[in-house]
């Protein structure tokens, strides 16, 4: 995921994961990845419109209740394909579950563990630990757009999408200071996730990669 504190550049060696913690604003971390992201060259739907993200628990799913100062816009409309729409819906939840773990200051928070497994879950745990160590959490507004879903089988899929962090910041819990940084090309991040449908019927993330400042996500 992506945050602004200048603490980390990657979650794990060899994984190009961009963080707000790595300095996404102007003057932050300028490192780039040349990793090719599967599906990134596919044209997404051009009829995207903002949609409110779900926050209530259904079918035993964890309830995601975030601080009121943290908001999201998901500009990825329904495709009409039931499987692709399920991938998108679960991805909205997995994105927010990470911010919930940060808000709870809990690297083992149950909500994100519901949506991330294996390698990806280990990445998120490390990522949340950095926030706990810094005594900080996320605040502001995140925008997600240009989703590309590819379904390879009944239980395997990938999702590539963009994130706009221009209005998202870090909040230091002790001082209540918000670390506002100017918008730059590094405020835009390209993500690639590999997901599988587990025995709970959830599209869980197995692998997660990102490229900060990607030309594919620039306004």
Secondary structure by P-SEA (a helix, b strand, c coil): cccccccccccccccbbbbcccccccccccccccccccccccccccbbbbbbbbcccccccbbbbccccccccccccccccaaaaaaaaaaaaaaaaaaaaaaacccccaaaaacccaaaaaaaaaaaaaaaaaccccccbbbbcbbbbbbcccccccccbbbbcccbbbbbcccccccccccccccbbbbbbbbbbcccccccccbbbbbcccccccc
